Structure formats: structure tokens, C-alpha cells
């Protein structure tokens, strides 16, 4: 994540004593040539991983994956800070009891005035797609949700021809998948 000529890598760090993931960061001030470890920036009572950061309206937001130490009904927290990289606080439960299993590897995409939230539901091994007019929610499940086995592996990117590409990871590789259509009524 790049902000004001500072490059951040947000990552999971494992606390050895309790085998619990927390969110930490690394920083580069020379366009990625060198990196330094900055420290832990977010802890919860449960295991955190897969931090995903976006900026919106002069603030920064993060969602994470919470795969261990959580129980049904499952939820997904949105965190916010005004100043990178520290000061993260919970601001909204953007999913609450809307998945069968844990919402794994969540990805946010802002497109055409809507926020789209992609997660792998580990209770059914299918991608779930939600959308909202506000980043803070509430998020509604898309009518074309639950049709793909897709576990995201980072940001959805737009190429020079305006095609959207998602990156799906398996136990052996990362595959690029084109998102051909994405609206609040269609997804292919």
C-alpha cells in the first residue's frame, strides 16, 4: 500500500507462545529498494491474517481474515485509522451471520459507486459476493453469489484495457481470472 511516498506491506505475524496471528507492517521509504520491520499494529482475541487495506474519504480501512479462534455466527470487522500505519480501531461489522463458515481472505473493490466484498466461505467452499453503497455497510449478498470456488490472493486489478482481473490461489498455484461482468445485478 503506497501513501505519501511511503510503501507499506501489511502482513500476518505469528505470536509463537500462543500460535496466534496478529497484523504487522514493513515500511520502505525508497520505493521498495529496502524495507524495515515496523511492528505489530492490530491484535484481537482471535487469529488474524490476510490484511487488506484501502483508502476512502481521507481515512484508511482494513479488513482481515479470522480463521482460528472464531465461532458461529461469523462476522467480518472493518477497521479504520486516520494515520498510517498505527491507530487501527474497529468501526463496523460489515458482515454478521451472513456466511455459513468463516469469511476467508476478504477483498474489497470500489466500482461504479458500490463497494463489492468477495470472501471464500469455508463452510461451503464457495466464493460469496456482497455489495453495499457504503464501505461501512450494510452489505447485501449478490444474487450471483456462491457460484465459484474462488479464494482471492490479493487485489483485483484493472489492466490498460479496463478488464478486471482476480487472482485465485490454490494449494499449488495462483491463477488469474477475468471478471467479465460486475454490477449489483450481474457477476460473471
Buried (B, 14 or more C-beta within 10 A) or exposed (E): BEEEEBBBBBBBBEEEEEEBBBBBBBBBEEEEEEBEEBEEBBBBEBBBBBBBBBEBEEEBBBBBBBBEBBEEEBBBBBBBBEEBBEEBEEBBBBBBEBBBBBBBBBBBBEBEEBBBBBBBBBBEEBBBBBBBEEBBBBBBBBEBBBEBEBBBBEBBEEEEEEEBEBBBBEEEEEEEBEBEEBEBEEBE
